[in-house]
């Protein structure tokens, strides 16, 4: 059955520059915005406040996608396999609750799909998946310098050493999917 409305997914998997760069390469993704979610500080938090680890917010991306082209389940599989969902409050050298692995679901269907995807993917990991599944409450867009970071700074050291391997992993996922 064809859906007529675009959908939104919100999740954090470490630095939002990485997650944003991955999803900007995915067919069916219409928009990716870096921002903050999941915290307890009223008002619009700043990057500096998020980095303190005191706001409870995670660095996240909000992904708008066309469900006629890519399913929420496929979006989640890409998300889960392009970061390490087994490390608590860290991705590589990025450490703190702001870098936690988290899926913010927008409705009960997304929650059920997320639970099923995590349950299925657990068999592929040696350690327990620690990704949170939490209800979406609010999204705060990050400052302009954080939007399209990889596209605007492809030669930046972090991009070369952290984001490029994630993009290579995404290409490998697509290659494997085409083979099956």
KEZA-752041 format. One line per 10 residues: number of its first residue (from 1); for each residue x, y, z of N, C-alpha, C. Coordinates in steps of 0.2 Angstrom, whole numbers. Each point is the difference from the previous one (the first is absolute). Example, Ala and Ser with C-alpha at 12.3 -4.5 7.8 and 13.67 -1.06 7.14 Angstrom:
BEGIN
1 = 66/-28/39/-4/6/0/4/6/0; -2/5/-4/4/6/1/-4/5/3 .
END
This chain:
BEGIN
1 = 4/-6/0/-4/6/0/4/6/0; -1/5/-4/4/6/-1/-2/5/5; 5/3/3/-2/6/5/1/6/-4; -4/5/2/0/7/-3/4/5/4; 2/-1/6/3/5/4/7/-3/2; 4/5/0/7/-1/2/0/-1/7; 5/-4/3/1/-1/7/6/2/3; 0/1/6/6/2/4/3/-5/5; 7/0/0/3/-4/5/5/4/3; 1/-1/7/5/4/4/4/-5/4 .
11 = 7/0/-1/4/-4/4/7/3/1; 3/-2/5/7/2/1/5/-6/0; 5/0/-3/5/-5/0/7/3/1; 2/4/4/6/3/1/0/7/-3; 5/3/-3/0/6/-3/-5/1/-6; -4/5/1/-5/1/-6/3/1/-6; 6/2/-1/3/1/-6/1/-6/-4; 1/-6/4/1/-6/-4/-7/-3/-2; -5/0/4/-6/-3/-1/-3/4/-6; 0/7/0/-2/4/-5/3/-2/-7 .
21 = 7/0/0/3/-2/-6/-2/-7/-3; -1/-5/4/-3/-6/-2/-7/0/-3; -4/4/3/-7/0/-3/-1/5/-6; 5/4/0/-1/4/-6/2/-4/-7; 3/-6/1/1/-4/-6/-5/-5/-1; -5/-1/4/-5/-5/-1/-6/2/-4; -1/-4/-5/-6/1/-5/-7/0/4; -4/5/-1/-6/0/3/0/5/6; 6/2/3/0/5/5/0/7/-4; -5/4/3/-1/6/-3/4/6/3 .
31 = 1/-1/7/3/5/4/3/-2/6; 6/2/2/3/-2/6/2/7/4; -2/0/6/2/6/4/3/-2/6; 6/3/2/3/-1/6/-3/4/6; 0/-3/6/-3/3/5/0/-3/7; -4/1/5/0/-2/6/-7/-3/2; 0/-5/4/-6/-3/3/1/-4/6; -5/-1/4/0/-5/5/2/3/7; 1/7/0/2/3/7/-5/2/4; 2/4/5/-4/2/5/1/8/1 .
41 = 3/3/-4/1/7/1/-5/4/-4; -4/4/3/-5/4/-4/3/5/-5; -3/1/-5/2/5/-5/5/-3/-5; 3/4/-5/4/-3/-5/7/0/3; 3/-6/0/7/-1/3/5/2/-6; 6/1/3/5/2/-5/5/-6/0; 5/0/-5/5/-5/-1/4/0/6; 2/5/3/4/1/6/-3/-3/6; -7/1/1/-4/-3/5/0/-8/-1; -1/-2/-6/-1/-7/-1/7/-3/2 .
51 = 6/3/-2/6/-3/1/2/-1/7; -4/4/4/2/0/8/-3/-7/2; -4/-3/-3/-3/-7/2/-5/1/6; -2/7/1/-5/1/6/-7/1/-2; -1/0/-7/-7/2/-2/-4/-6/-1; 3/-6/-1/-4/-6/-1/-1/-1/-7; 1/5/-4/-1/-1/-8/5/-4/-3; -2/-3/-5/5/-4/-5/1/4/-6; 6/-1/-3/1/3/-7/-4/-5/-4; -5/2/-4/-4/-4/-4/-1/3/-7 .
61 = -3/-4/-5/-2/2/-6/-7/-1/-1; -4/4/-3/-7/-1/-2/0/-1/-8; -2/-6/-1/0/-2/-7/-7/0/-3; -2/4/-5/-6/-1/-4/1/-4/-6; -4/-5/0/0/-5/-6/-6/-2/-3; 0/-2/-6/-6/-3/-4/-1/-7/1; -5/-2/4/-1/-7/1/-1/-4/-6; -2/3/-5/-1/-4/-7/7/-2/-3; 5/3/2/7/-1/-2/4/-4/5; 0/1/6/3/-3/5/-4/-1/6 .
71 = 0/-5/4/-4/-2/5/4/3/7; -4/1/5/2/2/6/5/-6/3; -2/-6/-1/4/-6/2/7/1/-4; 0/1/-6/7/1/-4/4/6/3; -4/5/1/4/6/3/3/-2/7; -3/-4/4/2/-2/6/6/-5/0; 0/-4/-5/5/-5/-1/7/4/-2; -1/5/-5/5/4/-2/3/4/6; -4/3/4/2/3/7/4/-5/4; -3/-5/1/3/-5/5/7/-3/-2 .
81 = 1/-1/-6/6/-3/-3/5/5/-2; -1/6/1/5/5/-2/3/4/6; -2/-3/6/3/3/6/0/-6/5; 4/0/5/0/-5/5/-5/0/5; -6/-4/0/-5/1/5/1/-4/6; 6/-3/1/2/-3/6/4/3/5; 2/7/-2/4/4/5/-5/5/3; 0/0/7/-4/4/4/3/7/0; -4/5/-2/2/7/0/7/2/-3; 1/-3/-6/6/1/-3/0/-3/-7 .
91 = 4/4/-5/1/-3/-7/7/2/-1; 5/-5/0/7/1/-1/2/5/6; 3/5/-2/3/5/4/-5/5/3; -6/0/-3/-5/4/3/-4/-3/6; 1/3/6/-2/-3/6/-5/5/4; -6/-3/2/-4/4/4/-7/-2/-2; -5/2/4/-7/-2/-1/-3/3/-7; 3/6/-2/-2/3/-6/2/-4/-6; 4/-5/1/2/-5/-6/-3/-6/1; -5/-1/4/-4/-7/1/-3/-2/-7 .
101 = -1/-6/0/-4/-3/-6/-7/0/2; -4/3/-3/-7/1/2/-5/1/-7; -6/-4/1/-5/1/-5/-6/3/3; -2/6/-2/-6/4/2/-5/-2/-5; -5/-4/3/-6/-2/-5/-5/5/1; -3/1/-6/-5/5/-1/-7/-2/1; -1/-7/0/-7/-3/1/1/-7/2; -5/-4/1/1/-7/3/2/-4/-5; -1/1/-7/2/-5/-5/8/1/0; 2/6/0/8/1/0/3/-4/6 .
111 = -3/1/6/2/-4/6/0/-7/-1; -5/-3/-3/0/-7/-1/5/-2/-5; 1/3/-5/5/-1/-6/7/0/4; 1/5/3/7/1/4/1/-6/4; -4/-2/4/1/-5/5/1/-7/-4; -4/-1/-6/2/-6/-4/7/0/-3; 1/6/-3/7/1/-3/6/-1/5; -1/3/6/5/-2/5/1/-7/2; -6/-3/1/0/-7/2/3/-4/-6; -1/1/-6/2/-4/-5/8/1/-1 .
121 = 2/7/0/7/1/-1/5/-2/6; -3/-1/6/4/-2/6/4/-7/-2; -3/-4/-4/4/-6/-1/6/1/-4; 1/6/-3/6/1/-4/5/4/4; -1/1/7/5/4/4/2/-5/6; 6/0/2/3/-4/5/-2/3/7; -1/7/0/-2/3/6/-7/3/0; -4/1/5/-7/2/0/0/7/-3; -6/1/-4/-1/6/-3/-3/5/6; 3/6/0/-2/4/6/-5/6/-3 .
131 = -1/0/-6/-4/5/-3/-7/1/4; -1/6/2/-6/2/3/-6/1/-5; -6/-2/1/-6/1/-4/-4/4/5; -1/7/-2/-4/5/4/-5/4/-4; -5/2/3/-5/4/-3/3/7/-2; -2/2/-7/3/6/-2/-4/6/4; 3/5/2/-3/5/3/1/7/-3; 6/1/-2/2/7/-3/6/-1/-4; 1/4/-5/6/0/-4/2/8/0; 7/1/1/2/7/0/6/0/-6 .
141 = -1/3/-5/5/1/-5/6/2/2; 6/-3/-2/6/2/2/2/7/-4; 5/3/3/3/6/-4/2/-1/-7; 0/5/-4/1/-1/-7/6/-3/-2; 6/1/4/6/-2/-2/0/-8/1; -5/-3/3/0/-7/1/-4/-4/-6; -4/4/-4/-4/-2/-5/4/-2/-6; -1/-5/-3/4/-2/-6/8/0/1; 2/-2/6/7/1/2/5/-4/-5; -2/-6/-1/4/-4/-4/1/3/-7 .
151 = -6/1/-3/0/3/-7/4/7/0; 0/4/5/3/6/0/8/-1/2; 2/-5/3/6/-1/3/3/-7/-1; 0/-3/-6/2/-7/-1/7/-1/1; 4/5/0/7/-2/2/2/2/7; -5/2/4/2/1/7/2/-7/3; 4/0/5/3/-6/3/-5/-5/2; -5/2/4/-5/-4/3/-4/-3/-6; -1/3/-5/-4/-2/-6/4/-6/-3; 7/1/-1/4/-5/-3/0/-6/4 .
161 = 1/1/6/2/-6/4/-6/-4/3; -6/4/1/-6/-3/4/-6/-1/-5; -1/5/-4/-6/0/-5/1/-4/-6; 6/1/-3/2/-4/-6/-1/-8/1; 2/-3/5/-1/-7/2/-7/-2/0; -4/5/3/-7/-2/1/-4/0/-7; 2/5/-4/-2/0/-7/2/-6/-4; 6/-2/1/2/-6/-3/-4/-6/2; -2/0/6/-4/-6/3/-7/0/-3; -3/6/-1/-6/1/-3/0/-3/-7 .
171 = 5/2/-4/1/-3/-7/0/-7/0; 4/-3/5/0/-7/1/-7/-3/1; -3/3/5/-7/-2/1/-4/-1/-6; 0/6/-4/-4/0/-6/2/-5/-5; 7/-2/-1/3/-5/-4/-3/-7/2; 0/-1/6/-2/-6/3/-8/-1/-1; -3/5/1/-8/0/-1/-1/-2/-8; 4/3/-4/-1/-1/-7/1/-7/-2; 5/-3/3/2/-7/-1/-5/-5/3; -4/2/5/-5/-5/3/-6/-1/-4 .
END
